[in-house]
Amino acid sequence: MALGESVHQAGKALRWLVSSKETTNFTYDLTSINRSHLVAMLSHVTGTSPARIESYFGELETDRELARHVAETTRSSASSFKSDSIPRYHKRLGWYALTRILKPRLVIETGVDKGLGSVVLSSALLRNAAEGEPGRYLGTDINPAAGFLLSGRYAKVGEILYGDSLTSLAKIQGPVDIFINDSDHSAEYEGREYREILSELSERSVILGDNAHVTDELQKFSEQQGRSFLFWQEAPANHWYRGAGIGISWKSPSTGWPRE
């Protein structure tokens, strides 16, 4: 890394130290070009226009009720000392847009931490239900204190299953339309999750891998199962962390997707 870039990154880290409480699972905004690349990928995968995808991004970003819920619930939680009350959605913009596009009957997320993804996905499901397309969210986490954000109206469409994720997944009956892997980030465990949920995936299912910037497990699984695979790398704006991303696996051509 060049000296100038190192100094720039150090400046970002210092600003983060005085503006954020987060010690892990960092949240941030995306650079404008990185955001546009996410729009392009989702458009390619789903056949949805970039304008429609942008409208879904805006729908989430301007959801004042959700932002207020995150802020108030965070401030009153036992984790308030290590959690920011201002929601920054980054990759979850993509999660939200896919949920609005696909209108899933069941969304599963393994590894929920505070539950920001839980309420983002539940918010999308509530909007889908208002349009006559109901669905459910299930999160899994080994930590019994995880998912504290999933409460109030958002808990009406979702719940957290506590315990080992593989044990929880073995009990789930599909069809699963969206599966998000974000639990134990070892390659071995990630691969086991994909194999465990395989028999419950719907024909139109989409898998999102939060560990695809580290392992090739989702890519290998996709090749073995005749699925398409792409990876989008995050570029955080004004944050020292270099970002994770979204590995996405889907059937191509997609079947049963709502179209514009």
Beta strands, then each sheet from edge to edge (+ up, - down):
strand 1: 29-30
strand 2: 106-110
strand 3: 136-141
strand 4: 158-162
strand 5: 176-181
strand 6: 201-209
strand 7: 228-233
strand 8: 236-237
strand 9: 245-250
sheet 1: 1+ 8-
sheet 2: 4+ 3+ 2+ 5+ 6+ 9- 7+
end
